[in-house]
Amino acid sequence: MPRVPGSGQGLIGLAERASLAGGRIGHHALPGGGFHLEAWLPWES
């Protein structure tokens, strides 16, 4: 199976794959530890 560019690169890879699909990803650290990850992809429901 061909690899998607950026695959296996953590948040950078996720952001690149979302961008290739016309979407976006945002993330930030949470107080006390952990992270918040939000993605938007232009797919019809």
mmJSON file of the N, C-alpha and C atoms, coordinates in Angstrom:
{"data_MODEL":{"atom_site":{
"group_PDB":["ATOM","ATOM","ATOM","ATOM","ATOM","ATOM","ATOM","ATOM","ATOM","ATOM","ATOM","ATOM","ATOM","ATOM","ATOM","ATOM","ATOM","ATOM","ATOM","ATOM","ATOM","ATOM","ATOM","ATOM","ATOM","ATOM","ATOM","ATOM","ATOM","ATOM","ATOM","ATOM","ATOM","ATOM","ATOM","ATOM","ATOM","ATOM","ATOM","ATOM","ATOM","ATOM","ATOM","ATOM","ATOM","ATOM","ATOM","ATOM","ATOM","ATOM","ATOM","ATOM","ATOM","ATOM","ATOM","ATOM","ATOM","ATOM","ATOM","ATOM","ATOM","ATOM","ATOM","ATOM","ATOM","ATOM","ATOM","ATOM","ATOM","ATOM","ATOM","ATOM","ATOM","ATOM","ATOM","ATOM","ATOM","ATOM","ATOM","ATOM","ATOM","ATOM","ATOM","ATOM","ATOM","ATOM","ATOM","ATOM","ATOM","ATOM","ATOM","ATOM","ATOM","ATOM","ATOM","ATOM","ATOM","ATOM","ATOM","ATOM","ATOM","ATOM","ATOM","ATOM","ATOM","ATOM","ATOM","ATOM","ATOM","ATOM","ATOM","ATOM","ATOM","ATOM","ATOM","ATOM","ATOM","ATOM","ATOM","ATOM","ATOM","ATOM","ATOM","ATOM","ATOM","ATOM","ATOM","ATOM","ATOM","ATOM","ATOM","ATOM","ATOM","ATOM","ATOM"],
"id":[1,2,3,4,5,6,7,8,9,10,11,12,13,14,15,16,17,18,19,20,21,22,23,24,25,26,27,28,29,30,31,32,33,34,35,36,37,38,39,40,41,42,43,44,45,46,47,48,49,50,51,52,53,54,55,56,57,58,59,60,61,62,63,64,65,66,67,68,69,70,71,72,73,74,75,76,77,78,79,80,81,82,83,84,85,86,87,88,89,90,91,92,93,94,95,96,97,98,99,100,101,102,103,104,105,106,107,108,109,110,111,112,113,114,115,116,117,118,119,120,121,122,123,124,125,126,127,128,129,130,131,132,133,134,135],
"type_symbol":["N","C","C","N","C","C","N","C","C","N","C","C","N","C","C","N","C","C","N","C","C","N","C","C","N","C","C","N","C","C","N","C","C","N","C","C","N","C","C","N","C","C","N","C","C","N","C","C","N","C","C","N","C","C","N","C","C","N","C","C","N","C","C","N","C","C","N","C","C","N","C","C","N","C","C","N","C","C","N","C","C","N","C","C","N","C","C","N","C","C","N","C","C","N","C","C","N","C","C","N","C","C","N","C","C","N","C","C","N","C","C","N","C","C","N","C","C","N","C","C","N","C","C","N","C","C","N","C","C","N","C","C","N","C","C"],
"label_atom_id":["N","CA","C","N","CA","C","N","CA","C","N","CA","C","N","CA","C","N","CA","C","N","CA","C","N","CA","C","N","CA","C","N","CA","C","N","CA","C","N","CA","C","N","CA","C","N","CA","C","N","CA","C","N","CA","C","N","CA","C","N","CA","C","N","CA","C","N","CA","C","N","CA","C","N","CA","C","N","CA","C","N","CA","C","N","CA","C","N","CA","C","N","CA","C","N","CA","C","N","CA","C","N","CA","C","N","CA","C","N","CA","C","N","CA","C","N","CA","C","N","CA","C","N","CA","C","N","CA","C","N","CA","C","N","CA","C","N","CA","C","N","CA","C","N","CA","C","N","CA","C","N","CA","C","N","CA","C"],
"label_alt_id":[null,null,null,null,null,null,null,null,null,null,null,null,null,null,null,null,null,null,null,null,null,null,null,null,null,null,null,null,null,null,null,null,null,null,null,null,null,null,null,null,null,null,null,null,null,null,null,null,null,null,null,null,null,null,null,null,null,null,null,null,null,null,null,null,null,null,null,null,null,null,null,null,null,null,null,null,null,null,null,null,null,null,null,null,null,null,null,null,null,null,null,null,null,null,null,null,null,null,null,null,null,null,null,null,null,null,null,null,null,null,null,null,null,null,null,null,null,null,null,null,null,null,null,null,null,null,null,null,null,null,null,null,null,null,null],
"label_comp_id":["MET","MET","MET","PRO","PRO","PRO","ARG","ARG","ARG","VAL","VAL","VAL","PRO","PRO","PRO","GLY","GLY","GLY","SER","SER","SER","GLY","GLY","GLY","GLN","GLN","GLN","GLY","GLY","GLY","LEU","LEU","LEU","ILE","ILE","ILE","GLY","GLY","GLY","LEU","LEU","LEU","ALA","ALA","ALA","GLU","GLU","GLU","ARG","ARG","ARG","ALA","ALA","ALA","SER","SER","SER","LEU","LEU","LEU","ALA","ALA","ALA","GLY","GLY","GLY","GLY","GLY","GLY","ARG","ARG","ARG","ILE","ILE","ILE","GLY","GLY","GLY","HIS","HIS","HIS","HIS","HIS","HIS","ALA","ALA","ALA","LEU","LEU","LEU","PRO","PRO","PRO","GLY","GLY","GLY","GLY","GLY","GLY","GLY","GLY","GLY","PHE","PHE","PHE","HIS","HIS","HIS","LEU","LEU","LEU","GLU","GLU","GLU","ALA","ALA","ALA","TRP","TRP","TRP","LEU","LEU","LEU","PRO","PRO","PRO","TRP","TRP","TRP","GLU","GLU","GLU","SER","SER","SER"],
"label_asym_id":["A","A","A","A","A","A","A","A","A","A","A","A","A","A","A","A","A","A","A","A","A","A","A","A","A","A","A","A","A","A","A","A","A","A","A","A","A","A","A","A","A","A","A","A","A","A","A","A","A","A","A","A","A","A","A","A","A","A","A","A","A","A","A","A","A","A","A","A","A","A","A","A","A","A","A","A","A","A","A","A","A","A","A","A","A","A","A","A","A","A","A","A","A","A","A","A","A","A","A","A","A","A","A","A","A","A","A","A","A","A","A","A","A","A","A","A","A","A","A","A","A","A","A","A","A","A","A","A","A","A","A","A","A","A","A"],
"label_entity_id":["1","1","1","1","1","1","1","1","1","1","1","1","1","1","1","1","1","1","1","1","1","1","1","1","1","1","1","1","1","1","1","1","1","1","1","1","1","1","1","1","1","1","1","1","1","1","1","1","1","1","1","1","1","1","1","1","1","1","1","1","1","1","1","1","1","1","1","1","1","1","1","1","1","1","1","1","1","1","1","1","1","1","1","1","1","1","1","1","1","1","1","1","1","1","1","1","1","1","1","1","1","1","1","1","1","1","1","1","1","1","1","1","1","1","1","1","1","1","1","1","1","1","1","1","1","1","1","1","1","1","1","1","1","1","1"],
"label_seq_id":[1,1,1,2,2,2,3,3,3,4,4,4,5,5,5,6,6,6,7,7,7,8,8,8,9,9,9,10,10,10,11,11,11,12,12,12,13,13,13,14,14,14,15,15,15,16,16,16,17,17,17,18,18,18,19,19,19,20,20,20,21,21,21,22,22,22,23,23,23,24,24,24,25,25,25,26,26,26,27,27,27,28,28,28,29,29,29,30,30,30,31,31,31,32,32,32,33,33,33,34,34,34,35,35,35,36,36,36,37,37,37,38,38,38,39,39,39,40,40,40,41,41,41,42,42,42,43,43,43,44,44,44,45,45,45],
"pdbx_PDB_ins_code":[null,null,null,null,null,null,null,null,null,null,null,null,null,null,null,null,null,null,null,null,null,null,null,null,null,null,null,null,null,null,null,null,null,null,null,null,null,null,null,null,null,null,null,null,null,null,null,null,null,null,null,null,null,null,null,null,null,null,null,null,null,null,null,null,null,null,null,null,null,null,null,null,null,null,null,null,null,null,null,null,null,null,null,null,null,null,null,null,null,null,null,null,null,null,null,null,null,null,null,null,null,null,null,null,null,null,null,null,null,null,null,null,null,null,null,null,null,null,null,null,null,null,null,null,null,null,null,null,null,null,null,null,null,null,null],
"Cartn_x":[0.847,0.0,0.901,0.634,1.467,1.262,2.346,2.276,1.813,1.02,0.581,1.734,2.021,3.095,2.853,3.879,3.767,3.289,2.916,2.413,3.512,3.109,4.059,4.806,4.316,5.012,4.231,3.382,2.663,1.736,1.739,0.851,1.173,2.44,2.816,2.181,2.239,1.635,0.123,-0.515,-1.968,-2.35,-1.626,-1.925,-1.718,-0.665,-0.402,-1.499,-1.919,-2.974,-4.299,-4.611,-5.838,-5.785,-4.644,-4.471,-4.639,-4.089,-4.232,-5.702,-6.517,-7.944,-8.76,-8.092,-8.795,-9.272,-8.765,-9.187,-8.09,-8.288,-7.3,-7.377,-6.297,-6.202,-5.608,-6.162,-5.617,-5.369,-4.404,-4.099,-3.46,-3.644,-2.974,-2.904,-1.957,-1.789,-2.889,-3.331,-4.332,-3.66,-4.243,-3.692,-3.704,-2.661,-2.597,-2.157,-1.851,-1.383,-2.395,-1.936,-2.791,-2.869,-3.602,-3.73,-5.162,-5.524,-6.809,-6.49,-7.157,-6.967,-8.32,-8.376,-9.627,-9.342,-10.196,-10.011,-11.287,-11.118,-12.237,-11.871,-12.755,-12.547,-13.79,-13.615,-14.738,-15.501,-16.004,-16.741,-18.211,-19.036,-20.474,-20.922,-21.953,-22.459,-23.558],
"Cartn_y":[-1.174,0.0,1.249,2.233,3.437,4.258,4.854,5.69,7.094,7.692,9.078,9.984,11.064,11.966,12.469,12.446,12.929,11.887,10.689,9.686,9.261,8.995,8.593,9.741,10.971,12.141,12.865,12.172,12.782,13.9,14.994,16.121,16.758,16.781,17.336,16.508,15.186,14.306,14.453,14.553,14.752,16.055,17.13,18.425,18.378,17.696,17.606,16.816,15.7,14.897,15.645,16.373,17.172,18.24,18.893,19.925,19.355,18.166,17.534,17.264,17.065,16.808,18.105,19.267,20.549,20.955,20.302,20.593,21.242,21.233,21.825,21.152,21.257,20.699,21.764,21.875,22.763,21.953,22.386,21.68,22.642,22.35,23.107,22.267,22.626,21.93,22.37,21.447,21.741,21.997,22.882,23.083,21.754,21.444,20.21,19.007,19.191,18.089,17.686,17.027,16.58,17.606,17.254,18.118,18.117,19.181,19.279,19.265,18.392,18.288,18.467,19.352,19.611,19.552,18.868,18.746,19.148,19.743,20.055,19.506,18.686,18.131,18.417,18.796,19.199,18.007,17.138,15.986,16.172,15.791,15.873,14.797,15.13,14.14,13.304],
"Cartn_z":[0.0,0.0,0.0,-0.867,-0.89,0.379,0.861,2.059,1.696,2.584,2.425,2.847,2.086,2.509,3.934,4.759,6.129,7.108,6.652,7.578,8.546,9.769,10.783,11.424,11.249,11.773,12.864,13.6,14.715,14.279,15.051,14.746,13.4,13.043,11.736,10.626,10.741,9.745,9.694,10.866,10.89,10.2,10.499,9.89,8.378,7.935,6.499,5.792,6.378,5.755,5.744,6.812,6.837,5.751,5.606,4.586,3.181,2.941,1.625,1.298,2.32,2.122,2.124,2.255,2.275,3.657,4.693,6.063,6.871,8.182,9.085,10.449,11.198,12.55,13.453,14.641,15.666,16.928,17.723,18.962,19.947,21.228,22.278,23.551,24.404,25.685,26.647,27.482,28.502,29.845,30.652,31.989,32.76,33.443,34.21,33.398,32.132,31.286,30.249,29.246,28.157,27.042,26.007,24.845,24.351,23.659,22.97,21.478,20.733,19.293,18.637,17.634,16.919,15.431,14.695,13.251,12.527,11.356,10.467,9.095,8.546,7.214,6.38,5.111,4.266,3.671,4.528,4.061,4.323,3.342,3.525,4.503,5.273,6.237,5.629],
"occupancy":[1.0,1.0,1.0,1.0,1.0,1.0,1.0,1.0,1.0,1.0,1.0,1.0,1.0,1.0,1.0,1.0,1.0,1.0,1.0,1.0,1.0,1.0,1.0,1.0,1.0,1.0,1.0,1.0,1.0,1.0,1.0,1.0,1.0,1.0,1.0,1.0,1.0,1.0,1.0,1.0,1.0,1.0,1.0,1.0,1.0,1.0,1.0,1.0,1.0,1.0,1.0,1.0,1.0,1.0,1.0,1.0,1.0,1.0,1.0,1.0,1.0,1.0,1.0,1.0,1.0,1.0,1.0,1.0,1.0,1.0,1.0,1.0,1.0,1.0,1.0,1.0,1.0,1.0,1.0,1.0,1.0,1.0,1.0,1.0,1.0,1.0,1.0,1.0,1.0,1.0,1.0,1.0,1.0,1.0,1.0,1.0,1.0,1.0,1.0,1.0,1.0,1.0,1.0,1.0,1.0,1.0,1.0,1.0,1.0,1.0,1.0,1.0,1.0,1.0,1.0,1.0,1.0,1.0,1.0,1.0,1.0,1.0,1.0,1.0,1.0,1.0,1.0,1.0,1.0,1.0,1.0,1.0,1.0,1.0,1.0],
"B_iso_or_equiv":[0.0,0.0,0.0,0.0,0.0,0.0,0.0,0.0,0.0,0.0,0.0,0.0,0.0,0.0,0.0,0.0,0.0,0.0,0.0,0.0,0.0,0.0,0.0,0.0,0.0,0.0,0.0,0.0,0.0,0.0,0.0,0.0,0.0,0.0,0.0,0.0,0.0,0.0,0.0,0.0,0.0,0.0,0.0,0.0,0.0,0.0,0.0,0.0,0.0,0.0,0.0,0.0,0.0,0.0,0.0,0.0,0.0,0.0,0.0,0.0,0.0,0.0,0.0,0.0,0.0,0.0,0.0,0.0,0.0,0.0,0.0,0.0,0.0,0.0,0.0,0.0,0.0,0.0,0.0,0.0,0.0,0.0,0.0,0.0,0.0,0.0,0.0,0.0,0.0,0.0,0.0,0.0,0.0,0.0,0.0,0.0,0.0,0.0,0.0,0.0,0.0,0.0,0.0,0.0,0.0,0.0,0.0,0.0,0.0,0.0,0.0,0.0,0.0,0.0,0.0,0.0,0.0,0.0,0.0,0.0,0.0,0.0,0.0,0.0,0.0,0.0,0.0,0.0,0.0,0.0,0.0,0.0,0.0,0.0,0.0],
"pdbx_formal_charge":[null,null,null,null,null,null,null,null,null,null,null,null,null,null,null,null,null,null,null,null,null,null,null,null,null,null,null,null,null,null,null,null,null,null,null,null,null,null,null,null,null,null,null,null,null,null,null,null,null,null,null,null,null,null,null,null,null,null,null,null,null,null,null,null,null,null,null,null,null,null,null,null,null,null,null,null,null,null,null,null,null,null,null,null,null,null,null,null,null,null,null,null,null,null,null,null,null,null,null,null,null,null,null,null,null,null,null,null,null,null,null,null,null,null,null,null,null,null,null,null,null,null,null,null,null,null,null,null,null,null,null,null,null,null,null],
"auth_seq_id":[1,1,1,2,2,2,3,3,3,4,4,4,5,5,5,6,6,6,7,7,7,8,8,8,9,9,9,10,10,10,11,11,11,12,12,12,13,13,13,14,14,14,15,15,15,16,16,16,17,17,17,18,18,18,19,19,19,20,20,20,21,21,21,22,22,22,23,23,23,24,24,24,25,25,25,26,26,26,27,27,27,28,28,28,29,29,29,30,30,30,31,31,31,32,32,32,33,33,33,34,34,34,35,35,35,36,36,36,37,37,37,38,38,38,39,39,39,40,40,40,41,41,41,42,42,42,43,43,43,44,44,44,45,45,45],
"auth_comp_id":["MET","MET","MET","PRO","PRO","PRO","ARG","ARG","ARG","VAL","VAL","VAL","PRO","PRO","PRO","GLY","GLY","GLY","SER","SER","SER","GLY","GLY","GLY","GLN","GLN","GLN","GLY","GLY","GLY","LEU","LEU","LEU","ILE","ILE","ILE","GLY","GLY","GLY","LEU","LEU","LEU","ALA","ALA","ALA","GLU","GLU","GLU","ARG","ARG","ARG","ALA","ALA","ALA","SER","SER","SER","LEU","LEU","LEU","ALA","ALA","ALA","GLY","GLY","GLY","GLY","GLY","GLY","ARG","ARG","ARG","ILE","ILE","ILE","GLY","GLY","GLY","HIS","HIS","HIS","HIS","HIS","HIS","ALA","ALA","ALA","LEU","LEU","LEU","PRO","PRO","PRO","GLY","GLY","GLY","GLY","GLY","GLY","GLY","GLY","GLY","PHE","PHE","PHE","HIS","HIS","HIS","LEU","LEU","LEU","GLU","GLU","GLU","ALA","ALA","ALA","TRP","TRP","TRP","LEU","LEU","LEU","PRO","PRO","PRO","TRP","TRP","TRP","GLU","GLU","GLU","SER","SER","SER"],
"auth_asym_id":["A","A","A","A","A","A","A","A","A","A","A","A","A","A","A","A","A","A","A","A","A","A","A","A","A","A","A","A","A","A","A","A","A","A","A","A","A","A","A","A","A","A","A","A","A","A","A","A","A","A","A","A","A","A","A","A","A","A","A","A","A","A","A","A","A","A","A","A","A","A","A","A","A","A","A","A","A","A","A","A","A","A","A","A","A","A","A","A","A","A","A","A","A","A","A","A","A","A","A","A","A","A","A","A","A","A","A","A","A","A","A","A","A","A","A","A","A","A","A","A","A","A","A","A","A","A","A","A","A","A","A","A","A","A","A"],
"auth_atom_id":["N","CA","C","N","CA","C","N","CA","C","N","CA","C","N","CA","C","N","CA","C","N","CA","C","N","CA","C","N","CA","C","N","CA","C","N","CA","C","N","CA","C","N","CA","C","N","CA","C","N","CA","C","N","CA","C","N","CA","C","N","CA","C","N","CA","C","N","CA","C","N","CA","C","N","CA","C","N","CA","C","N","CA","C","N","CA","C","N","CA","C","N","CA","C","N","CA","C","N","CA","C","N","CA","C","N","CA","C","N","CA","C","N","CA","C","N","CA","C","N","CA","C","N","CA","C","N","CA","C","N","CA","C","N","CA","C","N","CA","C","N","CA","C","N","CA","C","N","CA","C","N","CA","C","N","CA","C"],
"pdbx_PDB_model_num":[1,1,1,1,1,1,1,1,1,1,1,1,1,1,1,1,1,1,1,1,1,1,1,1,1,1,1,1,1,1,1,1,1,1,1,1,1,1,1,1,1,1,1,1,1,1,1,1,1,1,1,1,1,1,1,1,1,1,1,1,1,1,1,1,1,1,1,1,1,1,1,1,1,1,1,1,1,1,1,1,1,1,1,1,1,1,1,1,1,1,1,1,1,1,1,1,1,1,1,1,1,1,1,1,1,1,1,1,1,1,1,1,1,1,1,1,1,1,1,1,1,1,1,1,1,1,1,1,1,1,1,1,1,1,1]
}}}
